[in-house]
Amino acid sequence: MFTKTQLSFEPLPLPDRADLSDVESLAAARAFFTSMSTRHTIRDFSSRPVAQEVIETAIATAGRAPSGANHQPWFFAAICGPKAKAAIRAAAEEEEERFYAGGAGDEWLKALEPMGTDPAKPHLDIAPWLIVVFAQRWGAFDDGTRYKNYYVPESVGLATGFLIAALHQAGLSVLTHTPNPMKFLTELLGRPASEKPVMILAVGHPAESATVPKAAKIKKPLSEIMRIYDV
């Protein structure tokens, strides 16, 4: 993507500019809040197919996230094949068995109790799509020499947030899954050593019987997550 001859600064006029009134701006912010308030993490997926173009468009949206030095240090592996999904589920459940058998520690397991989770991860082969998010620790110029990526966790986190929001806007449900360790994903998907898997997103439509944990509906009020500094 990058060449050593493209490293000079060249300012361009801002290509896109929103020109909303204060009233319109508040209405847009409230509309997006209302939409995102209907986002729920589920574990019960329908096998109803999701068009590949929807997934591609959502990932393209993720690729518009800001990143350190604009290096865009992310890669998204989108998996719909049943064999690949089954292999991921088998490997993930093997790690989860160790996690729930005591590897996580008592405090962590206690914190998970209200979420109702356990080692079984059927969503990994029922959901029509899995998206594995990889963080690219370094990149390469067109001549093959390496360059360092900056603010990689922050950049990948931002892109993943864009992706989840885009999938929600498309009417889809998403479950974030982080088996530990996740090196098996690098091997199963044939990704290079420069990339570290950080998350699996199970993506699809909720099953008719889908539920959410009651505890998951408890959100911190605005007063606990924000403070205005006006002096």
N, C-alpha and C positions, 0 to 999 in steps of 0.2 A: 504493500500500500504506500509506504513512505519511501522516498528517494532522498539521497543526501543533497540533491540539488533543489529540494523543495523546502528548505529549512529557513528561508528568509521571511521577514514580516512584510506583508502587503495588506494594508487596510482596504476594506471594501465598504461601500455604503450599506447600511442595514437593509437587508432584502425584504424583510417582513416586519410590519409594525402594526400593532393593535391600536385602534383609536376609539376606545370605549369611554363613555362618560362615567362619572363616579357611580351613577345609578346602574348603568349597564354592567360595570365591573363587579359591583356587589351582587347583582343578579346572577352573573356567570359563576362567581365563586360559590354562591349558595346552591346553584343547580348542580355543580360538580360535587359539592359536599353531600347533597341529597343522594346523588347517584352512588357515590362511594360508600355512603352509609348502608347501602343494601348489599355490600360485598360481604360474603361469609365464607369462612374456610370450612370445607366439607370433606368427609372421607367416604361418602357413598355416591359413586358415580354411575351414571347411565352408560350403556354401551353405544348410545346414539352417536353416529359419526359426526366429526367436525371437519369442514372443508380445509384442505391444506392451505388454500389462499388466505383463510382467516388467520391461521398460525403465522404464515409468512408476513402478513401485514402487521400483526402485533409485534413480531420480532423486529421488523423494520422500524416500528415506533420506538422500541427499546434502544435501537441503534442511534436514535437522535438524542440520547441522554448526554449531559455534559460529562467530560472526563479530564483527568489530569493531562495537561499538554495536548489535549485532543488525540491521545493515542488510542482511545476506544479499546481498552484492554479486556475485551469480552468475546466469548464465543457461545453460541446457543445450539446445542444438538437437539433437534426435534425428532422424536422417535414415535412412529406409529405401527411398526411391524410387530406382530404378536410374539415372534421368537425373541426379538431384542428386549421387549418389555418383560417377558417371562424371565429372561436371564437377569435383568436388572432387579426384578422382584426377588428372585432366589438369593442373589448376592446381598441385597439390602436386608432381607429378613435374617440372614446369617449374622450380619453385624448387629441387628436389633436384638437378637436372642442374647448375645453377649451383653449388650447394653442393659436390658431389663433383668438379666441374671445377676446384676450387681456392678457391672462396669461403670454405670452412671453415678453410683453413689446414692445414699439414702435421701439426701436433700433434694437432688434433682428429680428422682423418681416420685417423691412426695409432691413436688411442684407440678408434676404432670398428671397426678391423679384426677383433678377436676376436668381434664381434657379427655379422659377416657381412652387413652392410647395404649397400645400393647404391641408385641413384636409382629403381629400379622399385618401385612400391608397389601391387601387385595386390590386397593386402588391403583397399584402400580401396573397391573395388567388389565384392569377393567376400564380405566380412563382411556379414551381414544388416543390421547397424546401424552407423552412425557417430554418435558423440555429440561435438559440438563444444562445448567449454567456453569460455564468455565471462566476462571479468571486467568488472564494471560500475564504471567510474571515478567516476560520480556518479549520483544518483537524482533523483527529482522528487516533490514533495509533490502532494497532490490538486489544488492550485490551479495546478500547473505550474511553480512555482519550484524551482530546483535545491537539493539539499543534497549535501554532500561525503560520500563513503564513506571509511571508515578501515580500515587494515590489509587492503587489498584483496588483494594477492598471498597473504598468509598465510591469509586467510579462504577464498579460492578453492582454495588448496592443500589445506586441511582438508576442504572439501566434495568435492573430487576424490578424496581418499583414502577418504572414506566411500563414494563411488560405486563405486570399484574394488573395495572390500571387499564391498559389497552384490552387485555383479555376480558376484564369485567365489562368494559364498554361494549364488547362484542357479545355480551350475554352469557359468558362462560364462567364456570367456577374453577377455582385454583386451590390446590393444596400444596403448601411448601413442605418439603421433606429433606432432612439433612442427616442421613445415616453417617455414622462416624466409626472408622475412617471411610473415605470415599474413593480411595485410590482405584478400587475395582472399576469405577466408571471410566477412568482414563484408559484402562486396559480393554474393557469391553467395547468401547467406542473408538479405539484406535487414535486417541488424541496425543499430541506431542508432549514431551516433558516440560515444555514451557507453560503448559496450561494446568491449572489446578481446579478440580470440580468443587463447587461450593454449595450447590443446591439442586434438588430435583423438583420440578413443578409438574404435578399431575393436573391435566387440563381436560375439561369436558363439561357436559351438562349434568346437573344433579339428578340422582335417582329419585323416583317418586317417593321413596321411603327415607330420603336424606334427612338427617338431623344435624343440629349443631349443639355443642356443649353449652349449658346454661351459663357457665362461668365465662364463656367467650363473648357473651353479650355485655359484660361489664367493661366499660371503657372509662378511662380517666377523664374527669371533666376538664374543660378548657383551662380552668383556674390552676390545675395541677401540672399542665404541660406548657404553659405560656406565661410570660411576664412582660409587661410593657415598660420599657425604660425610656421615659420621655424628657429626661433632663440631662 
